[in-house]
Amino acid sequence: MLIGEVARRSGVSARMLRHYEALGLVRPTGRTGSGYREYSDADIRRIFHIESLRSLGLSLREVGRALDDPGFAPSVLVDDLIRQTRDRIAAETELLTRLRRIGAAEPADWAEVLQTVALLQALRSDSAGERQRAALSLRREAPMPVEALVEAVLSEEDLNVAGALRWALAQSGDGGLPLLAEGLDAPTAEVRRRAVEALAEIPSAAATVLLRDALADADLAVARYAALALGARGVADAVPTLIDMVVEQASDVDAADALSTLARDAALADQIAARLIDRLEAVEASARRRLVAALADIPGGRAAQALADLSADADPVVARTAVNLIKLRAAR
């Protein structure tokens, strides 16, 4: 079979067939009387073998070894090809992610594309200072790569950088909420906590809904941070967790402040006071003292009556605390 017919049937161009011949990969078995290359059936089978091995990513040199070296072991080479392919897929995936983030930022011109690329690179820098400067450089009028910001927020370990990233993310409004919601379902409690911290800085009703969901988190640190954020927003659902924090001395001062914020709602004040009072009988002395202190900024008759009763408590510390709180409330 002449070279033109071989090229037509195999899909390998005549030029590539000549290149294979020059490399010694496949040599036509014979020549016609006119000197044209003539390929046998065995030659054609070898061409298909070459193409099959090339489709796996082998170089032409490796193809030659595979076909001609009886001692050539494919396992090592196949393992290496697997590693190379994984590396290539990872690189392509990273490129796709970067392009998607640039597209999501909706740049108006190439200058904004370059600005977004520079920002994405800075957010991945090994330097905490550079990551922080990148976050603080974001402005409302500039392209906002929200997906990249959420990823950075959920993975950042440096506290200063994390704060700057949360601030930047909050500038995007509710744009990052779907991704933060995914963060709340992360298997790692630390990632869920970072998601809650980011949500706490987004003042929308939709963020509040997600914070309510976080109250039920299996990790106490996550649930408690959500409770503090919800308390600051006046969400009564946080009250039980906040009172538990006072009892267990877990950010108890912050929890008491959140309870006093919630108690500004007259409808809630007596309810909060009643819950604090109910816990007095079943806790140890130090927890009782913290609960009494938490009554200080709870307005209303229920808290006032409780402090009056506690001024005669058997625990002298509790009694003195109640007396002092009564005086402070009277002076206001």
KEKE-3310 file (N, C-alpha, C; in steps of 0.2 Angstrom, whole numbers, plus 5000, padded with zeros to 4 digits):
npx = (5004:5003:5010:5001:4988:4989:4990:4977:4969:4973:4973:4984:4995:5004:5016:5019:5020:5032:5040:5040:5047:5059:5063:5064:5054:5044:5046:5043:5041:5044:5048:5041:5043:5045:5051:5043:5037:5031:5019:5017:5005:5009:5017:5007:4999:5008:5009:4996:4998:5008:5000:4991:4998:5003:4991:4990:4998:5012:5028:5036:5049:5047:5037:5044:5053:5044:5039:5050:5059:5061:5063:5056:5046:5030:5023:5029:5030:5017:5012:5019:5014:5001:5003:5008:4996:4987:4993:4992:4978:4975:4981:4974:4962:4964:4966:4954:4946:4951:4948:4934:4932:4937:4928:4916:4918:4915:4923:4925:4934:4951:4960:4953:4953:4966:4968:4960:4966:4979:4974:4969:4981:4988:4980:4983:4996:5011:5014:5007:5005:5004:4993:4984:4984:4979:4966:4962:4963:4952:4938:4921:4918:4926:4930:4924:4930:4921:4919:4933:4936:4928:4933:4946:4942:4937:4948:4959:4971:4978:4974:4973:4973:4962:4952:4952:4949:4936:4930:4931:4923:4911:4908:4903:4890:4876:4882:4891:4884:4878:4890:4895:4885:4888:4900:4896:4892:4903:4915:4924:4925:4932:4932:4918:4916:4923:4915:4904:4909:4911:4898:4893:4897:4890:4876:4863:4846:4845:4858:4856:4847:4855:4864:4855:4853:4866:4866:4862:4873:4885:4897:4901:4908:4906:4892:4890:4897:4888:4877:4881:4882:4869:4862:4867:4860:4847:4840:4829:4830:4843:4844:4844:4856:4865:4863:4868:4881:4885:4883:4893:4904:4909:4915:4908:4906:4904:4892:4883:4882:4876:4864:4859:4857:4847:4837:4833:4822:4806:4797:4804:4813:4808:4806:4820:4825:4818:4823:4836:4835:4829:4839:4847:4846:4851:4865:4883:4891:4900:4895:4882:4885:4889:4877:4869:4876:4874:4861:4861:4860:4848:4832:4817:4803:4804:4818:4822:4815:4820:4834:4832:4827:4838:4847:4847:4853:4860:4873:4886:4893:4885:4874:4880:4884:4871:4865:4874:4871:4858:4859:4867:4857:4848:4854:4854)
npy = (4994:5011:5027:5037:5031:5024:5035:5040:5030:5028:5040:5047:5059:5060:5067:5066:5052:5051:5057:5048:5038:5044:5044:5031:5024:5018:5009:5008:4992:4989:4994:5001:4998:5010:5016:5021:5022:5007:5000:4987:4975:4973:4984:4994:4990:4993:5007:5010:5005:5014:5026:5023:5022:5035:5042:5040:5049:5047:5051:5052:5046:5038:5030:5023:5015:5008:4999:4993:4988:4974:4973:4983:4990:4994:4998:5008:5019:5021:5025:5037:5044:5045:5053:5065:5068:5071:5082:5091:5092:5098:5110:5115:5116:5125:5136:5137:5140:5153:5160:5160:5167:5179:5182:5183:5194:5204:5213:5229:5232:5229:5234:5232:5219:5215:5221:5213:5201:5203:5206:5193:5185:5192:5188:5175:5176:5171:5180:5187:5201:5206:5199:5205:5219:5218:5214:5226:5235:5234:5241:5248:5252:5245:5230:5215:5201:5189:5176:5172:5179:5174:5161:5164:5170:5159:5151:5158:5160:5170:5182:5196:5197:5190:5198:5209:5203:5199:5211:5216:5207:5210:5222:5218:5215:5204:5196:5185:5176:5163:5155:5156:5150:5137:5135:5134:5121:5114:5101:5103:5111:5123:5130:5132:5140:5152:5155:5159:5170:5179:5180:5187:5200:5205:5214:5210:5203:5191:5186:5185:5174:5163:5164:5160:5147:5142:5142:5129:5122:5108:5110:5119:5131:5137:5138:5147:5159:5162:5165:5176:5185:5186:5190:5203:5208:5208:5196:5185:5171:5168:5169:5157:5151:5161:5163:5150:5152:5162:5155:5145:5152:5156:5167:5175:5189:5195:5188:5192:5206:5205:5200:5210:5219:5213:5214:5227:5227:5229:5218:5207:5209:5205:5191:5187:5190:5181:5169:5169:5170:5157:5149:5150:5142:5129:5129:5130:5140:5150:5152:5156:5169:5175:5175:5183:5195:5197:5201:5214:5224:5222:5228:5232:5226:5212:5209:5218:5215:5202:5205:5212:5202:5194:5201:5197:5185:5169:5167:5177:5185:5185:5192:5204:5208:5210:5220:5231:5232:5235:5248:5254:5254:5262:5274:5277)
npz = (5000:4995:5001:5001:5001:5013:5022:5020:5025:5038:5044:5048:5043:5027:5028:5042:5042:5035:5044:5055:5049:5047:5061:5063:5068:5061:5046:5029:5022:5009:4992:4977:4960:4955:4965:4975:4992:5000:5010:5021:5028:5041:5043:5044:5054:5064:5063:5068:5081:5086:5085:5095:5107:5107:5110:5123:5129:5128:5123:5107:5107:5119:5114:5104:5112:5119:5109:5104:5113:5122:5136:5141:5154:5156:5167:5176:5168:5164:5177:5179:5168:5173:5184:5178:5170:5180:5186:5175:5173:5186:5184:5173:5179:5189:5180:5174:5185:5188:5177:5177:5189:5185:5175:5182:5190:5181:5172:5165:5155:5148:5156:5169:5169:5170:5183:5191:5189:5195:5208:5212:5212:5222:5233:5235:5239:5248:5258:5272:5274:5261:5257:5265:5261:5248:5251:5257:5247:5239:5232:5231:5218:5210:5201:5209:5215:5220:5223:5225:5236:5246:5246:5251:5263:5270:5272:5277:5290:5297:5308:5307:5293:5290:5295:5287:5275:5278:5279:5266:5259:5264:5258:5246:5248:5248:5239:5242:5249:5245:5244:5256:5263:5259:5265:5279:5279:5279:5283:5292:5308:5310:5297:5296:5307:5302:5292:5299:5306:5295:5290:5301:5298:5288:5285:5282:5280:5274:5278:5291:5292:5289:5299:5310:5306:5309:5323:5327:5325:5327:5333:5348:5348:5336:5336:5347:5343:5332:5340:5347:5337:5332:5344:5344:5333:5338:5338:5345:5346:5350:5363:5373:5370:5373:5387:5391:5389:5398:5410:5408:5407:5395:5384:5392:5396:5384:5380:5390:5387:5374:5378:5386:5375:5368:5377:5376:5369:5375:5376:5377:5388:5401:5399:5397:5409:5417:5412:5416:5430:5432:5430:5441:5452:5449:5447:5450:5462:5457:5444:5447:5452:5440:5433:5441:5439:5425:5426:5428:5417:5412:5409:5417:5428:5432:5433:5442:5453:5455:5459:5470:5479:5478:5485:5498:5498:5502:5499:5501:5492:5481:5486:5490:5477:5471:5479:5475:5462:5462:5467:5457:5446:5451:5451:5438)
capx = (5000:5007:5010:4995:4983:4990:4988:4970:4966:4975:4972:4991:4997:5010:5022:5020:5023:5039:5044:5041:5052:5066:5065:5065:5048:5041:5049:5040:5044:5047:5048:5039:5048:5047:5054:5038:5036:5026:5018:5014:5000:5012:5018:5001:4997:5013:5007:4991:5001:5011:4995:4987:5002:5003:4985:4991:5003:5019:5032:5038:5055:5044:5034:5049:5055:5038:5038:5056:5063:5058:5063:5053:5041:5025:5020:5032:5029:5010:5011:5022:5009:4995:5005:5008:4990:4984:4996:4989:4971:4975:4983:4969:4956:4965:4965:4947:4943:4953:4944:4927:4932:4937:4921:4911:4919:4912:4927:4923:4939:4956:4963:4950:4955:4973:4968:4957:4972:4984:4971:4969:4987:4990:4976:4986:5003:5013:5015:5001:5005:5002:4986:4980:4984:4975:4959:4960:4963:4946:4933:4914:4917:4931:4928:4924:4930:4917:4921:4940:4936:4925:4938:4951:4940:4936:4955:4964:4973:4981:4968:4973:4971:4955:4947:4952:4945:4929:4928:4931:4918:4905:4907:4900:4883:4874:4885:4895:4880:4878:4896:4896:4881:4891:4905:4892:4891:4910:4916:4929:4922:4936:4929:4911:4917:4925:4909:4899:4912:4910:4891:4891:4898:4885:4870:4856:4841:4847:4864:4853:4844:4860:4866:4850:4855:4872:4864:4862:4880:4887:4902:4899:4911:4902:4885:4891:4898:4882:4873:4883:4880:4862:4861:4868:4854:4840:4836:4828:4832:4850:4844:4846:4864:4869:4863:4872:4888:4886:4884:4899:4910:4912:4914:4902:4904:4901:4886:4879:4881:4871:4857:4856:4855:4841:4832:4830:4815:4802:4793:4809:4816:4806:4808:4827:4826:4815:4827:4842:4833:4828:4846:4851:4845:4854:4872:4887:4892:4903:4890:4876:4887:4889:4870:4867:4879:4870:4854:4863:4858:4841:4827:4810:4801:4806:4825:4822:4813:4825:4840:4830:4827:4845:4851:4847:4855:4865:4880:4887:4896:4879:4870:4884:4883:4864:4865:4878:4868:4852:4862:4869:4851:4844:4858:4854)
capy = (5000:5017:5031:5041:5027:5023:5041:5041:5025:5028:5047:5050:5063:5058:5071:5063:5045:5052:5059:5042:5034:5047:5043:5024:5021:5013:5010:5004:4986:4988:5000:4999:4998:5017:5019:5024:5018:5003:4998:4980:4975:4973:4991:4998:4988:4996:5014:5011:5005:5021:5031:5022:5024:5043:5045:5040:5054:5045:5055:5047:5042:5033:5025:5018:5011:5003:4995:4989:4986:4969:4973:4989:4989:4999:5001:5014:5024:5023:5029:5043:5047:5047:5059:5071:5070:5074:5089:5095:5093:5103:5117:5117:5117:5132:5141:5138:5144:5160:5163:5160:5172:5186:5183:5184:5201:5208:5218:5233:5233:5225:5236:5229:5212:5215:5223:5207:5196:5205:5205:5186:5183:5194:5185:5169:5177:5168:5186:5190:5208:5207:5197:5210:5225:5216:5215:5233:5239:5233:5247:5246:5253:5241:5223:5212:5193:5187:5169:5171:5182:5169:5155:5167:5171:5152:5147:5162:5159:5176:5186:5203:5197:5188:5204:5213:5199:5199:5218:5217:5203:5213:5227:5215:5214:5197:5192:5179:5172:5156:5152:5156:5145:5131:5135:5132:5114:5111:5096:5106:5116:5130:5133:5134:5146:5157:5157:5163:5177:5183:5182:5192:5207:5206:5215:5209:5198:5184:5183:5183:5168:5159:5164:5156:5140:5141:5141:5122:5119:5103:5113:5125:5138:5140:5140:5153:5165:5164:5168:5183:5190:5186:5195:5210:5210:5208:5190:5182:5164:5167:5169:5151:5149:5166:5161:5145:5155:5165:5149:5141:5156:5156:5174:5177:5196:5197:5186:5197:5212:5203:5199:5217:5222:5210:5216:5234:5226:5228:5212:5202:5210:5200:5184:5186:5190:5175:5163:5170:5168:5150:5145:5152:5136:5123:5130:5131:5147:5155:5153:5160:5176:5178:5176:5189:5201:5198:5204:5221:5228:5219:5232:5229:5224:5205:5209:5222:5211:5197:5208:5214:5195:5191:5205:5193:5178:5166:5168:5184:5188:5186:5197:5211:5210:5212:5227:5236:5232:5239:5255:5257:5254:5268:5280:5279)
capz = (5000:4995:5007:5001:5004:5021:5026:5020:5029:5045:5047:5049:5037:5024:5031:5049:5041:5034:5051:5059:5046:5049:5068:5064:5071:5056:5040:5024:5021:5002:4987:4971:4954:4953:4971:4980:4998:5000:5017:5022:5033:5048:5044:5045:5061:5069:5063:5073:5088:5087:5087:5101:5112:5108:5113:5130:5131:5127:5118:5101:5110:5123:5109:5101:5117:5121:5104:5102:5119:5125:5143:5143:5158:5155:5174:5179:5163:5165:5183:5178:5164:5177:5188:5173:5168:5186:5187:5170:5175:5191:5181:5169:5183:5192:5175:5173:5191:5188:5171:5179:5194:5182:5172:5187:5192:5175:5171:5159:5150:5149:5162:5175:5169:5173:5190:5194:5189:5200:5215:5213:5213:5229:5238:5236:5241:5255:5262:5275:5273:5254:5256:5269:5257:5243:5253:5259:5241:5236:5232:5228:5211:5206:5200:5215:5214:5226:5224:5227:5242:5250:5247:5255:5270:5273:5273:5280:5297:5300:5311:5304:5286:5290:5297:5281:5270:5279:5278:5259:5257:5266:5253:5240:5250:5248:5234:5244:5254:5243:5245:5264:5266:5258:5271:5285:5279:5278:5288:5297:5312:5309:5291:5298:5311:5298:5288:5303:5307:5289:5290:5306:5296:5282:5290:5278:5283:5272:5282:5298:5291:5289:5306:5314:5305:5313:5330:5328:5324:5332:5337:5352:5346:5330:5338:5351:5339:5329:5345:5349:5331:5332:5349:5342:5328:5341:5337:5352:5346:5352:5371:5377:5369:5377:5394:5392:5388:5404:5415:5407:5407:5388:5382:5396:5396:5378:5380:5394:5383:5369:5382:5387:5369:5366:5382:5375:5367:5382:5376:5379:5394:5407:5397:5398:5416:5420:5410:5420:5436:5432:5430:5447:5457:5447:5445:5455:5465:5452:5439:5450:5452:5433:5431:5444:5436:5419:5427:5429:5412:5410:5412:5419:5435:5434:5434:5448:5459:5457:5462:5477:5482:5479:5490:5505:5496:5507:5496:5502:5486:5477:5490:5489:5470:5470:5482:5471:5455:5463:5468:5450:5442:5454:5449:5431)
cpx = (5004:5006:5003:4989:4983:4988:4981:4967:4967:4974:4979:4993:5003:5016:5024:5023:5030:5043:5045:5046:5059:5068:5066:5059:5045:5044:5045:5044:5047:5046:5045:5044:5050:5050:5050:5038:5030:5025:5015:5009:5003:5014:5012:4999:5002:5011:5001:4993:5004:5006:4992:4991:5003:4997:4985:4995:5010:5022:5034:5044:5052:5041:5039:5052:5050:5038:5044:5060:5059:5058:5059:5047:5036:5023:5023:5030:5021:5009:5014:5017:5003:4997:5005:5001:4986:4986:4993:4982:4971:4976:4978:4963:4957:4964:4958:4944:4945:4949:4937:4927:4932:4931:4916:4911:4916:4916:4924:4928:4945:4960:4960:4952:4961:4973:4965:4963:4977:4981:4971:4976:4990:4986:4979:4993:5004:5014:5008:5000:5002:4995:4981:4979:4979:4968:4957:4960:4956:4941:4926:4914:4922:4928:4929:4924:4927:4919:4928:4940:4933:4930:4943:4949:4939:4943:4960:4965:4975:4975:4968:4970:4964:4950:4947:4948:4938:4926:4926:4925:4911:4903:4903:4892:4882:4877:4888:4891:4879:4884:4897:4891:4884:4897:4902:4891:4898:4911:4920:4925:4926:4933:4922:4912:4919:4919:4905:4902:4911:4903:4889:4893:4894:4878:4863:4852:4843:4853:4861:4850:4849:4863:4862:4852:4861:4871:4864:4868:4882:4893:4900:4902:4908:4895:4885:4893:4892:4877:4875:4881:4873:4859:4861:4863:4847:4836:4835:4830:4839:4850:4847:4854:4868:4869:4867:4880:4890:4887:4891:4905:4913:4910:4908:4900:4901:4893:4881:4877:4876:4864:4855:4854:4848:4835:4830:4823:4811:4799:4798:4813:4814:4807:4815:4828:4824:4820:4833:4841:4832:4834:4849:4851:4849:4861:4876:4888:4894:4898:4884:4878:4887:4882:4867:4870:4876:4864:4855:4859:4851:4836:4821:4809:4804:4813:4826:4820:4818:4831:4838:4830:4834:4850:4852:4850:4860:4872:4881:4890:4890:4875:4874:4883:4876:4863:4868:4874:4861:4854:4863:4862:4847:4848:4857:4848)
cpy = (5006:5022:5035:5037:5025:5029:5042:5036:5026:5035:5050:5053:5059:5061:5068:5056:5046:5054:5053:5038:5037:5045:5035:5021:5016:5014:5005:4998:4986:4995:4997:5000:5005:5020:5022:5019:5013:4999:4991:4981:4976:4981:4995:4996:4992:5004:5015:5010:5011:5026:5030:5024:5032:5046:5044:5045:5053:5049:5050:5043:5036:5028:5020:5013:5005:4998:4990:4986:4981:4969:4979:4988:4995:5002:5007:5020:5026:5027:5036:5047:5049:5053:5066:5073:5073:5081:5094:5097:5098:5110:5119:5119:5124:5137:5143:5142:5151:5163:5165:5166:5179:5187:5186:5192:5206:5214:5222:5233:5229:5227:5233:5222:5211:5216:5217:5202:5197:5204:5197:5183:5185:5190:5178:5170:5173:5174:5188:5197:5210:5205:5203:5217:5224:5217:5222:5237:5239:5239:5245:5247:5249:5234:5219:5204:5190:5180:5168:5174:5177:5163:5158:5167:5164:5148:5151:5161:5165:5180:5192:5202:5194:5193:5208:5210:5200:5206:5219:5213:5206:5219:5224:5214:5207:5193:5185:5175:5165:5152:5151:5150:5138:5130:5133:5124:5110:5106:5098:5112:5123:5133:5136:5140:5152:5160:5161:5170:5181:5185:5187:5199:5209:5207:5214:5203:5191:5181:5181:5176:5162:5158:5160:5149:5138:5140:5134:5118:5114:5106:5119:5131:5141:5142:5147:5159:5167:5167:5175:5188:5191:5191:5202:5213:5210:5202:5186:5174:5163:5167:5163:5150:5155:5165:5155:5147:5159:5160:5146:5145:5156:5162:5176:5185:5198:5194:5190:5203:5211:5202:5206:5221:5220:5213:5223:5233:5224:5221:5206:5203:5205:5193:5182:5185:5183:5169:5163:5168:5160:5146:5146:5146:5130:5123:5131:5139:5152:5157:5157:5168:5179:5179:5182:5195:5202:5201:5212:5226:5226:5224:5229:5227:5217:5205:5213:5218:5205:5199:5210:5207:5193:5195:5202:5186:5175:5166:5175:5188:5190:5192:5204:5213:5213:5219:5232:5237:5236:5247:5258:5258:5261:5274:5282:5283)
cpz = (5000:5000:5007:5003:5011:5025:5026:5025:5037:5048:5049:5043:5034:5027:5038:5048:5039:5040:5055:5056:5047:5056:5069:5067:5067:5049:5035:5022:5014:4998:4981:4966:4953:4959:4976:4986:4998:5007:5017:5027:5040:5049:5046:5052:5066:5069:5068:5080:5090:5089:5093:5107:5113:5111:5120:5133:5130:5122:5112:5103:5114:5119:5106:5106:5119:5115:5102:5107:5123:5133:5146:5147:5158:5162:5176:5174:5164:5172:5182:5173:5168:5181:5184:5171:5174:5187:5181:5171:5181:5189:5177:5173:5187:5187:5174:5179:5190:5183:5174:5184:5190:5178:5176:5190:5187:5174:5164:5153:5152:5155:5169:5175:5172:5181:5194:5195:5195:5207:5217:5215:5220:5234:5239:5238:5248:5260:5265:5274:5266:5253:5260:5264:5251:5245:5254:5253:5238:5237:5229:5221:5207:5206:5207:5214:5220:5228:5227:5234:5247:5252:5252:5262:5274:5275:5276:5288:5300:5302:5308:5296:5285:5291:5290:5275:5271:5278:5270:5256:5259:5261:5247:5242:5251:5243:5236:5248:5252:5245:5253:5266:5265:5264:5277:5285:5278:5284:5293:5301:5311:5303:5293:5302:5307:5294:5292:5305:5301:5288:5295:5304:5290:5286:5286:5282:5280:5276:5289:5298:5292:5296:5311:5313:5309:5320:5332:5327:5329:5336:5341:5350:5341:5332:5342:5347:5335:5334:5347:5343:5331:5338:5347:5337:5331:5340:5343:5352:5349:5360:5374:5376:5373:5384:5396:5393:5395:5410:5414:5406:5400:5385:5386:5396:5390:5377:5384:5391:5378:5372:5383:5381:5367:5371:5381:5372:5374:5382:5378:5385:5400:5405:5398:5405:5419:5418:5415:5427:5437:5433:5437:5452:5455:5445:5451:5457:5460:5446:5441:5450:5445:5431:5434:5441:5429:5420:5427:5423:5409:5413:5414:5426:5437:5436:5441:5454:5461:5460:5469:5481:5483:5484:5497:5504:5502:5505:5497:5496:5481:5480:5489:5481:5468:5473:5478:5465:5456:5464:5461:5446:5445:5452:5442:5429)
residu = (MET:LEU:ILE:GLY:GLU:VAL:ALA:ARG:ARG:SER:GLY:VAL:SER:ALA:ARG:MET:LEU:ARG:HIS:TYR:GLU:ALA:LEU:GLY:LEU:VAL:ARG:PRO:THR:GLY:ARG:THR:GLY:SER:GLY:TYR:ARG:GLU:TYR:SER:ASP:ALA:ASP:ILE:ARG:ARG:ILE:PHE:HIS:ILE:GLU:SER:LEU:ARG:SER:LEU:GLY:LEU:SER:LEU:ARG:GLU:VAL:GLY:ARG:ALA:LEU:ASP:ASP:PRO:GLY:PHE:ALA:PRO:SER:VAL:LEU:VAL:ASP:ASP:LEU:ILE:ARG:GLN:THR:ARG:ASP:ARG:ILE:ALA:ALA:GLU:THR:GLU:LEU:LEU:THR:ARG:LEU:ARG:ARG:ILE:GLY:ALA:ALA:GLU:PRO:ALA:ASP:TRP:ALA:GLU:VAL:LEU:GLN:THR:VAL:ALA:LEU:LEU:GLN:ALA:LEU:ARG:SER:ASP:SER:ALA:GLY:GLU:ARG:GLN:ARG:ALA:ALA:LEU:SER:LEU:ARG:ARG:GLU:ALA:PRO:MET:PRO:VAL:GLU:ALA:LEU:VAL:GLU:ALA:VAL:LEU:SER:GLU:GLU:ASP:LEU:ASN:VAL:ALA:GLY:ALA:LEU:ARG:TRP:ALA:LEU:ALA:GLN:SER:GLY:ASP:GLY:GLY:LEU:PRO:LEU:LEU:ALA:GLU:GLY:LEU:ASP:ALA:PRO:THR:ALA:GLU:VAL:ARG:ARG:ARG:ALA:VAL:GLU:ALA:LEU:ALA:GLU:ILE:PRO:SER:ALA:ALA:ALA:THR:VAL:LEU:LEU:ARG:ASP:ALA:LEU:ALA:ASP:ALA:ASP:LEU:ALA:VAL:ALA:ARG:TYR:ALA:ALA:LEU:ALA:LEU:GLY:ALA:ARG:GLY:VAL:ALA:ASP:ALA:VAL:PRO:THR:LEU:ILE:ASP:MET:VAL:VAL:GLU:GLN:ALA:SER:ASP:VAL:ASP:ALA:ALA:ASP:ALA:LEU:SER:THR:LEU:ALA:ARG:ASP:ALA:ALA:LEU:ALA:ASP:GLN:ILE:ALA:ALA:ARG:LEU:ILE:ASP:ARG:LEU:GLU:ALA:VAL:GLU:ALA:SER:ALA:ARG:ARG:ARG:LEU:VAL:ALA:ALA:LEU:ALA:ASP:ILE:PRO:GLY:GLY:ARG:ALA:ALA:GLN:ALA:LEU:ALA:ASP:LEU:SER:ALA:ASP:ALA:ASP:PRO:VAL:VAL:ALA:ARG:THR:ALA:VAL:ASN:LEU:ILE:LYS:LEU:ARG:ALA:ALA:ARG)
# end
